[in-house]
Structures are given as structure tokens and as C-alpha cells.
Amino acid sequence: MTPRTLTRAAVAGLAAAALFGTAACGSGFDDKAGDTKQSSGPASLQILIGSSGDAETKAVQEAAAKWASASGNTATVTPAQDLTQQLGQALAGGTPPDVFYVDASRFADYASVGALEPYGDKVSNKDDFYESLRTTFTYDGKLYCAPKDFSTLALEINTDLWTKAGLTDADIPTTWDQLTAASQKIKAKGLVALALGDTRDRIGAFMVQNGGWLMSKDGKQPTADTPENLQALQYVKSLLTNGYAKFPKQLDAGWSGEAFGKGKAVMTIEGNWIKGALQNDFPNVKYKVVPLPAGPKGQGTLSFTQCWGIAAKSEYKEQAIKFVEAMTAGDQQIAFAKAFGVMPSRQSVRDQYTGAFPADKPFIEGAAYAQGPVNAPKMDSVLRDLEAGLQGLATGDPKTILANFDKNAKAALGG
């Protein structure tokens, strides 16, 4: 799985604009989605995925072929070159694939214009999906789609540098105060304590740890400008101004995982995708993964996920749902985990997963206290402005950053 800080740069805003423009002109989804007739007989499903690489493409194609053979249907899996752009254009053009990956950060955009079939309640044992993931893919009270898999953030510690700084397992931070204390000791040894991504997808975890977040649970109201979020940003700012934490660009790195791999920081906050990145690029780095330190209000992390979307205009909705059922079955999710490193979205196979991948236990246990992405439509420009504010947090005013988000979000949502 690719680092989320990198994938955001590839988001194609024009495709989203085309999608909303089509809907606004009266030729969108709300007026026609309900009229699509269900075709009987064998289906010829077209499936578009945003693949992380050859391993994922092969695994999904093989699983689809197995389902097609057993069910008497056909299923063609196509890896997108740019999923956001290609899917946005296909939806706007009225010729969408039947089934496709939907990233949580784009979900509300598609659901709000009627592009997605809200089939979530038809999936067997839907409550087996982690609650935080179900919440992520719920819009206007409806569970739209089945979570495909997920990632969370945890704290990675370079064990050699940790020892070099004179620290032991007893110093592993479980609270903000302990993180500060460990950082002070590390800095005293001439090392950088924490490589921290300069985005909401990293800094936002501190908000959750203090009981805050950017939006209300239903995605209707911005909630950034609160004492909880202010305290969280003030704490992160203190890490930056004291030299305990540095952004990747300050460490001559493209993302925190690279800085960590190069030994430029003792700790970093990243998701389980860092495992593959370190294996490929920095195989000699020795590290351990632990839960993120808890804040004043308890544990908190961020989750990143995708769902199996079904087009509202698909002629094969019933077959598509059966396909998704097969792809999200527990044994199939474990097979995907072993093939390309994702974490299953079903709780029932958690123990099976941690048995196979014990080092990933802190990541999967984070599902119990994870916050998903901002779940409101038309937020691209609002979030870009927030990112710019966070990148200047060391010298900026946290209160202003949060107030600007609320103001911009209300305007985007028509409030």
C-alpha cells in the first residue's frame, strides 16, 4: 500500500469537477439511478481497481476468475493508471464499471450525487466489518458499500537508534508526556526524535487522541475550531518548535518513512504500508511497531480504507453484490493479506491475521479507536487550505488554522 501522503498529490480534481458538473446539469445520477433495470442471466462484470502493484492485480484477478467460474458469470479486472481520474470520467460520462475501488477520501463525493448503489445492508454479516469502517462508508444514514481492507497509523521505533539514545523498552511512550520525555532524551544525544508527516493524515491523529476531529460524525458540520483540537495542535507545534519533531522536507526526505529508513529520525508515525517500503528500500533497518501514544482523552489513530463500490447505473447489481460478498469473505481477505499486505476489514479474522503477521498487531488493534477521513463532499479546496496551514504550523497560529477550516468547510457545504 502506498504512503497516503504521496497518493493525495495524485488526486484528480478535474474528474471530480466533471462528476459534479454532470449531476448539476440534470444529467447526473439522482434522476436516473433508480431506473436501471436488473439484467437477468449471466453477468459480464467490469471491475476497475487502483492497484498497489503486480501482486495486488494478480491476486484480485485470480479471485475474480475463481468467482466467475463458480458462478457462471464473467469478471474482467482492470488496474487503473489513475483510479480517481478514470473513475470520475467514467461516472460523469454515464459508462461506469460495475464494481470499483472507492477511496474513503472520495466516497462522499460519489455518494452525494447518486453515483453509488447503496447496497451495504444487503451484505452478509455486515456488522462483522469494523464499526469505524462502516461509519466511513455511511452517507445520509445508509451504509453504501463493503469495506475492502484498511490501514491505521502506529509508532515505529528504530531500535538501534533508540538504544544509542540511551533508551530502553521502559521509555517507549504511551502518553504525550512520555513522548515529550523520550524526545528530550533523544535530542540531548544529538538525534531527531520524530519524523512527522506535515498533513492532516498524520497530525490529525493528535486531534483524535484529545477527543476532537475536523467534522461531525455525520459529515454535516465542521468541528475543527474546538478547545480539544486547539490543544492538540498546540502540542504538535511544541514538538516542532522544540526540535523534537521535524517534517520530511526538513530531513531531505519525500515522506516520513524515507526519513526513518535513512536513519534521520528515531521514530516516525506511519501506517502498515511502511513495512513493504522498508523491506524494499531500507532492508537493514531494525525497528519495532507500537501503538501511538495516548492523548489526554485516550488512544486515537487514523484509518485509511477503500470499499467495493457498485455503480448505481450497473445492469448487474445483484451479481455485483455477490461478487463483493466473495471478495470480502474472511478467507479471501486473509488470502489478499498474504498476497499484498492489506489488513482484513472483517473482525472475525483478526486473530487469524495477527497469528500470521504478529508484528502488525498494533496496526489492526488500532481499528478499535480509529477515525476515518473527512466524510463530506466538495471538500478538496478546503482540505488543501488546511494542509497549507499545517505545513506552516511551527510558526503559525493553530487557532487560525482551525477557524479557517470551519469557515471554508461551511461555505463548501452551503452552510
C-alpha positions as CSV (number, residue, x, y, z in Angstrom):
1,M,0.0,0.0,0.0
2,T,1.4,3.4,-0.9
3,P,2.0,6.1,1.6
4,R,-1.1,8.3,1.9
5,T,1.0,11.5,1.9
6,L,2.0,10.6,-1.7
7,T,-1.3,9.4,-3.1
8,R,-3.0,12.7,-2.2
9,A,-0.8,14.6,-4.7
10,A,-2.2,12.4,-7.5
11,V,-5.9,13.2,-6.8
12,A,-7.5,14.4,-10.0
13,G,-9.7,17.3,-9.1
14,L,-10.9,17.8,-12.7
15,A,-12.5,14.4,-12.7
16,A,-14.5,15.3,-9.5
17,A,-15.4,18.6,-11.0
18,A,-16.7,16.8,-14.1
19,L,-18.7,14.5,-11.9
20,F,-20.4,17.3,-10.0
21,G,-20.9,19.3,-13.2
22,T,-22.7,16.5,-14.8
23,A,-25.0,16.0,-11.8
24,A,-25.7,19.7,-11.6
25,C,-26.8,19.9,-15.2
26,G,-29.6,17.5,-14.7
27,S,-28.0,14.6,-16.5
28,G,-26.4,13.1,-13.4
29,F,-27.2,10.1,-11.2
30,D,-30.1,11.1,-9.0
31,D,-32.5,11.3,-11.8
32,K,-31.6,8.0,-13.5
33,A,-30.0,5.7,-11.0
34,G,-33.3,4.2,-9.8
35,D,-34.4,3.4,-13.4
36,T,-31.6,1.0,-14.1
37,K,-33.0,-2.4,-14.9
38,Q,-31.5,-5.5,-13.5
39,S,-30.3,-7.8,-16.2
40,S,-31.0,-11.5,-15.7
41,G,-28.8,-14.4,-16.6
42,P,-25.0,-14.5,-16.6
43,A,-23.4,-11.1,-15.9
44,S,-20.3,-9.7,-17.6
45,L,-18.9,-7.6,-14.7
46,Q,-16.4,-4.9,-15.4
47,I,-14.2,-4.2,-12.4
48,L,-11.8,-1.3,-12.0
49,I,-9.2,-1.3,-9.2
50,G,-6.5,1.0,-8.0
51,S,-3.7,-1.5,-7.7
52,S,-0.7,-1.1,-5.5
53,G,1.3,-3.3,-7.9
54,D,1.5,-6.6,-9.7
55,A,0.9,-8.6,-6.6
56,E,-2.5,-7.0,-5.9
57,T,-3.5,-7.1,-9.6
58,K,-2.7,-10.8,-9.8
59,A,-4.5,-11.6,-6.6
60,V,-7.7,-9.8,-7.4
61,Q,-7.8,-11.1,-11.0
62,E,-7.3,-14.7,-9.7
63,A,-10.1,-14.2,-7.1
64,A,-12.4,-12.8,-9.7
65,A,-11.7,-15.6,-12.1
66,K,-12.5,-18.1,-9.3
67,W,-15.8,-16.4,-8.5
68,A,-16.7,-16.2,-12.2
69,S,-16.0,-19.8,-12.8
70,A,-18.1,-20.9,-9.8
71,S,-21.0,-18.6,-10.5
72,G,-21.3,-18.9,-14.3
73,N,-20.5,-15.2,-14.8
74,T,-17.6,-13.4,-16.3
75,A,-15.5,-10.8,-14.4
76,T,-12.9,-8.6,-16.1
77,V,-10.5,-6.8,-13.7
78,T,-8.7,-3.8,-15.0
79,P,-6.0,-2.0,-12.9
80,A,-6.4,1.8,-13.4
81,Q,-3.5,4.0,-14.3
82,D,-5.1,6.8,-12.2
83,L,-8.2,5.5,-10.4
84,T,-9.6,8.8,-9.3
85,Q,-9.4,10.3,-12.8
86,Q,-10.6,7.3,-14.7
87,L,-13.5,6.5,-12.4
88,G,-14.5,10.2,-12.2
89,Q,-14.6,10.4,-16.0
90,A,-16.5,7.1,-16.3
91,L,-19.1,8.1,-13.8
92,A,-19.6,11.5,-15.3
93,G,-19.8,10.0,-18.8
94,G,-22.5,7.6,-17.7
95,T,-20.5,4.5,-18.6
96,P,-19.1,3.4,-15.2
97,P,-17.6,-0.1,-14.4
98,D,-19.9,-2.3,-12.5
99,V,-17.6,-2.6,-9.5
100,F,-14.7,-0.4,-8.5
101,Y,-12.5,0.6,-5.6
102,V,-13.7,3.7,-3.8
103,D,-11.2,5.5,-1.6
104,A,-12.7,6.8,1.7
105,S,-11.5,10.3,0.8
106,R,-13.6,10.3,-2.3
107,F,-16.6,8.4,-1.1
108,A,-18.8,11.3,-0.1
109,D,-18.3,13.0,-3.5
110,Y,-19.6,9.9,-5.3
111,A,-22.4,9.1,-2.8
112,S,-23.7,12.7,-2.7
113,V,-24.5,12.7,-6.4
114,G,-26.1,9.3,-6.6
115,A,-23.3,7.6,-8.4
116,L,-23.1,4.6,-6.0
117,E,-25.6,1.9,-5.3
118,P,-26.3,1.8,-1.5
119,Y,-26.1,-1.9,-1.1
120,G,-24.3,-2.2,2.2
121,D,-27.2,-3.5,4.2
122,K,-27.5,-6.5,1.7
123,V,-24.1,-7.8,2.5
124,S,-24.0,-10.9,4.8
125,N,-22.9,-10.2,8.4
126,K,-22.3,-6.5,7.8
127,D,-21.7,-5.9,11.5
128,D,-18.6,-8.1,11.2
129,F,-16.9,-5.1,9.5
130,Y,-15.2,-2.8,12.0
131,E,-17.5,-0.1,13.2
132,S,-15.1,2.7,12.2
133,L,-15.0,1.4,8.7
134,R,-18.8,1.1,8.4
135,T,-19.1,4.7,9.7
136,T,-16.6,5.8,7.0
137,F,-18.8,4.4,4.2
138,T,-22.2,5.6,5.6
139,Y,-23.8,8.6,4.0
140,D,-27.2,10.1,5.0
141,G,-27.7,7.2,7.3
142,K,-27.1,4.5,4.6
143,L,-24.2,2.0,4.5
144,Y,-23.3,2.3,0.9
145,C,-20.5,-0.3,0.3
146,A,-18.5,-3.0,1.9
147,P,-15.0,-2.0,3.3
148,K,-12.4,-3.8,1.3
149,D,-9.5,-3.6,3.7
150,F,-7.8,-0.9,5.8
151,S,-4.7,0.6,7.3
152,T,-4.0,2.6,10.5
153,L,-1.2,4.6,11.9
154,A,1.2,3.4,14.6
155,L,4.5,4.5,16.1
156,E,7.7,3.0,14.5
157,I,10.9,3.0,16.5
158,N,14.4,2.4,15.2
159,T,15.7,0.1,17.8
160,D,19.4,0.7,17.2
161,L,19.0,4.5,17.4
162,W,16.7,4.1,20.4
163,T,19.5,2.2,22.2
164,K,22.1,4.7,21.0
165,A,20.0,7.5,22.7
166,G,20.2,5.5,26.0
167,L,16.6,4.4,26.0
168,T,15.1,1.1,26.9
169,D,11.7,-0.6,26.5
170,A,10.7,1.2,29.7
171,D,10.9,4.5,27.8
172,I,8.6,3.5,24.9
173,P,6.0,6.3,25.1
174,T,2.3,5.5,25.8
175,T,1.2,9.1,26.6
176,W,2.0,12.6,25.2
177,D,4.0,13.4,28.3
178,Q,6.1,10.3,27.8
179,L,6.6,11.1,24.1
180,T,7.9,14.5,25.2
181,A,10.2,13.0,27.8
182,A,11.7,10.4,25.3
183,S,12.1,13.2,22.7
184,Q,14.0,15.3,25.2
185,K,16.5,12.5,25.8
186,I,16.9,11.8,22.1
187,K,17.5,15.4,21.3
188,A,20.1,15.6,24.1
189,K,22.0,12.9,22.2
190,G,22.0,15.0,19.0
191,L,19.3,13.0,17.2
192,V,15.9,13.9,15.8
193,A,13.2,12.2,17.8
194,L,10.2,12.1,15.4
195,A,9.8,12.3,11.6
196,L,6.2,13.6,11.2
197,G,4.2,14.0,8.0
198,D,3.0,17.6,7.5
199,T,-0.6,16.6,6.6
200,R,-3.9,16.1,8.4
201,D,-3.4,12.4,7.7
202,R,-0.7,12.4,10.4
203,I,-1.2,15.4,12.6
204,G,-4.9,14.7,12.7
205,A,-4.2,11.6,14.9
206,F,-3.3,14.0,17.7
207,M,-6.7,15.6,17.4
208,V,-8.4,12.2,17.8
209,Q,-6.2,11.5,20.9
210,N,-7.6,14.6,22.5
211,G,-11.3,13.8,21.7
212,G,-11.5,16.0,18.6
213,W,-11.8,15.8,14.9
214,L,-12.5,18.0,11.8
215,M,-16.1,17.1,11.1
216,S,-19.1,15.8,12.9
217,K,-19.8,12.1,12.7
218,D,-22.5,12.5,10.1
219,G,-20.3,14.8,8.0
220,K,-22.7,17.6,8.1
221,Q,-20.9,20.1,10.3
222,P,-17.2,21.2,10.6
223,T,-15.9,20.8,14.1
224,A,-12.3,21.9,13.9
225,D,-12.4,25.1,15.9
226,T,-12.7,23.5,19.4
227,P,-10.6,23.5,22.6
228,E,-9.7,19.8,22.0
229,N,-8.3,20.4,18.5
230,L,-6.6,23.6,19.6
231,Q,-4.8,21.8,22.4
232,A,-3.7,19.0,20.0
233,L,-2.2,21.4,17.5
234,Q,-0.5,23.4,20.3
235,Y,1.1,20.1,21.4
236,V,2.3,19.3,17.9
237,K,3.6,22.8,17.5
238,S,5.6,22.4,20.7
239,L,7.2,19.2,19.3
240,L,8.2,21.2,16.2
241,T,9.4,24.3,17.9
242,N,11.5,22.4,20.4
243,G,13.1,20.4,17.6
244,Y,11.7,17.1,18.8
245,A,9.7,16.5,15.6
246,K,10.6,17.5,12.0
247,F,8.7,17.4,8.8
248,P,10.1,15.2,6.0
249,K,11.3,18.1,3.9
250,Q,13.4,19.3,6.8
251,L,15.1,15.9,6.8
252,D,15.7,15.9,3.0
253,A,13.0,13.2,2.5
254,G,9.9,12.8,0.4
255,W,7.9,11.2,3.3
256,S,8.4,10.2,6.8
257,G,9.1,6.6,6.0
258,E,12.1,7.6,3.9
259,A,13.5,9.8,6.6
260,F,13.0,6.9,9.1
261,G,14.6,4.5,6.7
262,K,17.6,6.7,6.2
263,G,18.1,6.9,10.0
264,K,17.4,10.6,10.2
265,A,14.8,10.2,13.0
266,V,14.5,7.7,15.8
267,M,10.7,7.4,15.5
268,T,8.0,8.0,12.9
269,I,4.2,7.8,12.6
270,E,3.2,5.8,9.6
271,G,0.8,3.1,8.5
272,N,1.4,-0.6,7.9
273,W,2.5,0.3,4.3
274,I,5.8,1.2,5.8
275,K,6.7,-2.4,6.2
276,G,6.9,-3.0,2.5
277,A,8.7,0.3,1.9
278,L,11.4,-0.5,4.4
279,Q,11.8,-4.1,3.1
280,N,12.3,-2.7,-0.4
281,D,14.4,0.4,0.2
282,F,16.0,0.0,3.7
283,P,16.1,-3.7,4.5
284,N,18.8,-3.4,7.1
285,V,16.8,-1.0,9.4
286,K,15.7,-2.7,12.6
287,Y,12.5,-1.4,14.1
288,K,9.5,-2.2,16.2
289,V,5.9,-1.1,15.9
290,V,3.9,0.1,19.0
291,P,0.6,1.9,19.4
292,L,0.5,5.7,19.1
293,P,0.9,7.4,22.5
294,A,-2.5,8.2,24.0
295,G,-3.5,11.8,24.4
296,P,-5.4,13.4,27.3
297,K,-8.7,11.8,26.1
298,G,-7.3,8.4,25.4
299,Q,-6.0,6.4,22.4
300,G,-6.5,7.6,18.9
301,T,-5.3,6.9,15.4
302,L,-6.4,7.4,11.8
303,S,-7.7,4.8,9.4
304,F,-7.4,4.7,5.7
305,T,-9.7,2.4,3.7
306,Q,-11.4,1.7,0.5
307,C,-14.7,0.0,-0.3
308,W,-16.0,-2.1,-3.1
309,G,-18.3,0.4,-4.9
310,I,-21.1,-0.7,-7.2
311,A,-22.3,1.7,-9.8
312,A,-25.9,2.9,-9.4
313,K,-26.2,2.5,-13.2
314,S,-24.9,-1.1,-13.3
315,E,-27.2,-3.6,-15.1
316,Y,-25.8,-6.3,-12.9
317,K,-26.3,-5.1,-9.3
318,E,-27.4,-8.5,-7.9
319,Q,-24.4,-10.3,-9.4
320,A,-22.1,-7.4,-8.4
321,I,-23.2,-7.8,-4.7
322,K,-22.5,-11.5,-4.9
323,F,-19.1,-10.7,-6.3
324,V,-18.4,-8.3,-3.4
325,E,-19.5,-10.9,-0.9
326,A,-16.9,-13.3,-2.3
327,M,-14.2,-10.6,-2.3
328,T,-14.9,-9.7,1.3
329,A,-15.3,-13.2,2.7
330,G,-12.9,-13.8,5.6
331,D,-10.8,-16.5,3.9
332,Q,-10.5,-14.3,0.8
333,Q,-9.4,-11.3,2.9
334,I,-6.7,-13.4,4.5
335,A,-5.6,-14.5,1.1
336,F,-5.4,-10.9,0.0
337,A,-3.4,-10.0,3.1
338,K,-0.8,-12.7,2.4
339,A,-0.6,-11.7,-1.3
340,F,-0.2,-7.9,-1.0
341,G,-0.1,-6.9,2.7
342,V,-3.5,-5.4,3.4
343,M,-5.4,-5.8,6.7
344,P,-8.8,-7.5,6.6
345,S,-11.9,-5.4,7.2
346,R,-13.7,-8.2,9.0
347,Q,-13.3,-8.6,12.7
348,S,-13.9,-12.3,12.6
349,V,-10.5,-13.0,11.0
350,R,-8.5,-10.6,13.2
351,D,-6.9,-13.3,15.3
352,Q,-6.1,-15.3,12.1
353,Y,-4.4,-12.2,10.7
354,T,-2.3,-11.4,13.8
355,G,-1.3,-15.0,14.0
356,A,0.2,-14.7,10.5
357,F,1.5,-11.2,11.0
358,P,2.2,-10.7,14.7
359,A,4.3,-7.6,14.2
360,D,1.2,-5.9,12.7
361,K,-0.8,-6.3,15.9
362,P,-0.6,-2.6,16.9
363,F,-2.0,-1.6,13.4
364,I,-5.0,-3.9,13.4
365,E,-5.8,-3.2,17.1
366,G,-6.0,0.5,16.2
367,A,-9.3,-0.2,14.4
368,A,-11.0,0.0,17.8
369,Y,-10.1,3.7,18.3
370,A,-9.6,4.9,14.7
371,Q,-11.0,7.9,12.9
372,G,-11.7,7.8,9.2
373,P,-11.1,10.6,6.7
374,V,-13.3,13.7,6.3
375,N,-16.6,12.3,5.1
376,A,-18.1,15.3,3.4
377,P,-18.4,16.1,-0.4
378,K,-16.8,19.1,-2.2
379,M,-14.0,19.5,0.3
380,D,-10.9,19.3,-1.9
381,S,-10.1,23.0,-1.8
382,V,-10.9,23.2,1.9
383,L,-8.6,20.4,2.7
384,R,-5.8,21.8,0.5
385,D,-6.0,25.1,2.5
386,L,-5.8,23.1,5.7
387,E,-2.8,21.3,4.5
388,A,-1.1,24.6,3.8
389,G,-1.8,25.8,7.3
390,L,-0.5,22.6,8.9
391,Q,2.7,22.8,6.8
392,G,3.3,26.2,8.5
393,L,2.3,25.1,12.0
394,A,5.7,25.6,13.5
395,T,5.4,29.4,13.0
396,G,1.6,29.6,12.5
397,D,-1.3,30.1,14.8
398,P,-3.2,26.9,15.5
399,K,-6.4,28.8,16.3
400,T,-6.4,30.5,13.0
401,I,-5.8,27.2,11.1
402,L,-8.8,25.6,12.8
403,A,-11.1,28.6,12.4
404,N,-10.2,28.9,8.7
405,F,-11.1,25.2,8.2
406,D,-14.6,25.7,9.8
407,K,-15.2,28.8,7.8
408,N,-14.2,27.2,4.5
409,A,-16.0,24.0,5.2
410,K,-19.3,25.7,6.0
411,A,-19.0,27.6,2.7
412,A,-18.3,24.4,0.7
413,L,-21.2,22.7,2.3
414,G,-23.5,25.6,1.7
415,G,-23.9,26.5,5.3
